[in-house]
Amino acid sequence: MAVASSKLKTLYIMKELMEKSDEEHVLSAEDLNKGLLTYGLSADRKTIYSDIETLQAFGLDIVQVRGGAKPGYYIGTRDFELAELKLLVDAVQASKFITARKSRELIEKIEKLTSISQAKQLQRDVFIFNRLKTGNETIYYSVDQIHAAISGNRQIRFQYTEWSPEKKLIPKKDGAAYVVSPWALTWNDENYYLIAYEENSDKIKHYRVDKMKDVQTLEEERLGREVFDGFNPADFAKKTFRMYGGTDRRVSLLCERKLIGVILDRFGTDVIVAPVDEEHFKVTVTVSISPQFFGWVTALGNGVKIEGPEEVRAEYRKLLDRVAEMY
């Protein structure tokens, strides 16, 4: 038991240093001994010095502060610097792909990569406008399945979903199975996408991972290798996905009922959908007024009409007039 206690003592000293020390929080031998007492252990100064030397020989960067108001020890270099951890926390909080609950869980794990004191600096809110959190937690398992399939050179099967006017994700094609060969995962405009080869159409297609349901890895090997030779996901994303920028305004849109999925995908499920008649509904949303936004409206044809404010309608008419003049 004495040998076991001695080994545990060294490990608990490491735990105390990792959790409670940093450059601004130095732990003396007395502090370390108090920490050991909470685990039912104790040690004299000489033993603690010896344990610290063992941990240093193991590779732990333990810095000794000699003299001054607070002599003692603290962990110097860690796997992650505090600034790097702040960056990770900001990315997790700002990501629409990660649910609010999962964000909290991940940040708690990130906090364990530094001292308790510095971890308090990670407990902050990042204010991101027009950024919505997904509610789909199964996406993590889907991503895991996709990575496994790519690594194992296997095809996958899944159901693909779309938004209904009731703001629910329902299977497309009456729940028919999609079978594709996954080749890459890419991140664009705050969403996770699978880039895959579909044999039936002989085309490269992309799928929103959060809209994929019941992802399964198949025994069949992937197809389309020749199509993906020289494939560049970044170039594909530039040609396939769009990003907007401009002055934010509240805009009223009159939309055809069939475009409910397009609207909810673009503006989130918190928007108020006001039915107008059997074929139309109205939403008021915050958008970035820019040529890209007007291009998005134009691409939907008669399906979406800007109803207000009038100055936005006037700006859109001017853009259409300029485009018409080119032809």
N, C-alpha and C positions, 0 to 999 in steps of 0.2 A: 504493500500500500504506500510505503514511503517513496518508493521509486515512481509510482504512478502519480502521487501528489506532486513530486518534484517536476515531472514532465508537464502536468497540468498547470503548475505555477508559471512556467515559462510561457505557455500558450495564453494564459490569462493576462500576463503582463503585456504581451503583444496586443491582446484585445483591448486592454485599457488604453494603450498608446494609440492604437488605430482609431478608437472611437472618441477619445477625449482630448487628444493633444494635437496642436498645430503650432505654427510659429508664434502665435499670440497667446497660446495656452500651454505653458510648459508644466510638466508633471515632475515633481521631486520624488525621491525614493520613498519619502513618507506618504506622498499622494498615492503612489503605486501600491504601497502596502495596505493603505485604507481600501483601495479597490479590491485587493486580494481577499480582505476580510469579508467582503460581501459574498464571496464564493466559498467561504469556510476555509480559506487558506491564509497563510502569513509567511513573512520572510524578513530576515534582517537585511541591513543595508548591503553587506558584503555579498549576500546571495543574490540580491536584486542586480547589483553591478555585474555579477557573473552571468546572470540570465540575459542582461542587455547585451553583453559581449557575444553571447551565443546567438542572439537574434541578429546582431550586426554581421556576424560571420555567415549567417544564413542568407543574408542579402537585404535585410530590412534597413532602410535608410533612417537610422535613429541619430538625431543631432543632439549633442550634449551642450548645454549652456553652462558655462563656468562663471561663478561670481555673479555680481549684479543683485538686483532685488529678488529675483526668482531663479535660482539655479535649478537645473533639472534636465529633462529630456523631452523631445517631441519628434514626431514623424516629419521628415523632410520631404523628399520626393515621393509622390504617390503615382499610381497608374494614370490618374487624371488630375490635371490642375483645376482649381476652383473655377477659373474662367471657362474651361472646357465643359465642366459640369453644368454651369449656367446656360451655356449654349445648348446642351442636350435637353435641359429642362424646358427652355424656351421652345425648342423644336417640338417636343412632346405636347406641350400645352397648346401650341398654335396649330398642330396638325389636325385637319378635319377627319383624316383616316382613322385616328385613334379615339375611341369612345372616352367620355368624361371619366367613367369609373376606371378604365384601363390606364388613363393618363395619371390618375392619382396613384395607382399601384406601381407604375413604372417610375414615377418621381420618388416614391418612397424607397425604391430599390437604388435609384441613383444617389439618394441622400446617404446611403450606407457606404458610398465610395469615398466619403470624406469624414471629417470629424463632426461630432454632434453640433459643435458651435458653428462651424462653417455651413453645415447643412441647413441652419436657420436662414441663411442667405439665399437658399434655393427655394424656400417656401414663399413664393411671390406669384402674383398674377401677371400674365402677359396679355395686354389688351389688344386683341386683333379684331378689326371691324369686318363685318360680312364674312366671318369664318364660322362655319357650322360643324359641330361634331356629329359624326355618324352614330347611329344607335345599334349598329350591327356588330356584335362581338364575335360572331362566327367567322368573321373575316380573317382572324388570326389563324384559325385552323385551315382555312382555304389557302392562305399564303403558304403554310407549312406543307400542305399537300402538293401545291404547285411546285415548290422548291424541290420536294422529294421526287416528283415526276421528272423535272428537268434534269436533276442529278442522275436519276435512274434511266433516263432516255425512254420514258414511257408516255403514252397518251393519257388524257384525262377525260372524264365525263362529268357533266354538271347540268343543273337547270339554270337558265338565265331569267332574271326577273325584270319587271318594269313597274313604274308607279301607276296606281289606279287613282281615279278622282277622289277616292276615300283616303288617299295618302297612305296606301298600303302597297308593299311590294308583292306582286303576284307573278307567277311563272308565265313566261312568254310561250308562244306556240302551244298553248294548252298543256304546258308541263312537259313537252317533248325534251328528250335528252340532247344536249350538245356534246359532240365528241370532237376534240381538237388535239393538236400536237403543240404543247407549250414550249416556247423557246426563250422568252424573256419576260421579266417584270419591270415595269417602268413607272415612275412617279411623275405626274404632270397635273398642274392646276389643283394641287391638294388632293388628288385622287390616285389610287393604286390601280394600274392597268396590267392585264395579261396580254402579251403579244403572242399570237399563236398562228399556226397554219391549219386551215380548214380544208380537208380533202375534197369535200363535195363541190366547193366553189373554186378550188385551186387558188386560194387567195390568202394573203396575210391579213388577219383581223385582230382587233383589240376589244377587250371586254373589261368593264369596271369590276374589279374583284369584289367590292362590297355588294354587287348585284348578282354574284355567283352563289348558288346554293347547292348543298350536298355534293361537294367536289370529291371525286373518287379517282384513284390512280388505277389504270388498266394494265393488263399484261402486254398489250400490243406496243411495239416500239414506235417511237415518234416518226412522223413523215415530214417531208418538206425541207430536208437538210439542204438540198440544192437551192431552194428558194432563199434560204437564210445565209448562204455563202456571201460574205461581204456585207451582210445586213448591218445597218447602223441604227440602233434604237433612238439615238438623239435626233438624227435626221428624220426618222419616221415620225417622232413626236412633233417636230416643227411643222411638218406637212399635215398632220392629223388633228392636233389639238390647238385651241386658240386661247389667247389671254387678252384681257382688256385693261385699259388705263384711261383715266380722264377725271372730270369733275363729278362727284357723287350728287345725284338728284333723286327725289322721289317721283316715280313715273307710274301712271295708270295705264294698264295694258288690257285690251279686250282680246280674248283668246278663244280659239276653237277648242271644244271639249277634248278632241283627240290629242291635243298638245299638252295635256296636264302633266305627263311625265317629263316633257322637256322643261316646263316651267319649274316643277319641283326639283329637278336635277340642278337647274341653274341657280335657283334662289332659296332652296331648302324647304322643308316641310312645315316650317313655322309661318309661312305666308298665309294670309287669309284668302281663301278661294270663295268668291261671291258669285253664285250662279246667276246668269242673266236670262237664259232661256235653255231649251233642251240641247242646243248646239254650242252655246258660248258661256264663258265665265269671265270674271274680271278679277285682276289682282293689282295691288299697288305695292311697288317694290322700290328699293334703293338700287340704282344702277350707276355705272360710270359712263357718263355721256361722252362718247368718242366715236370715231368712224368705225371702230371694231364693234361697238354695241349696235350701231345702225346697220352694220353689215349682218349682224346676227338676226336682227329684226327682218331685214330684207330676205335673208335666206329662208325664213319661214313663210314667205309669200303672203297670201291672204289670211294665213292662220293667226297672225298677231297684228293688232293695230294699236299704235300709240294714241291714247285718248287725251293725255294731258301730262304736264302743263303745256300751254299753247306755245311757249317759247321753244320747248323741246321739239314739238311738232314742226315749228317753223324752221328750226335748224336741220331737221331731217329732210324737209322739202327742199331746202337749199342744196343739201348733199345730193339728193336725187336729181335735181336740175343740173348740177355740175356733171354728174355721171352721164345724164342724158345727152348733154352737149357734146360729150366725147363720141357719141354714136350718131 
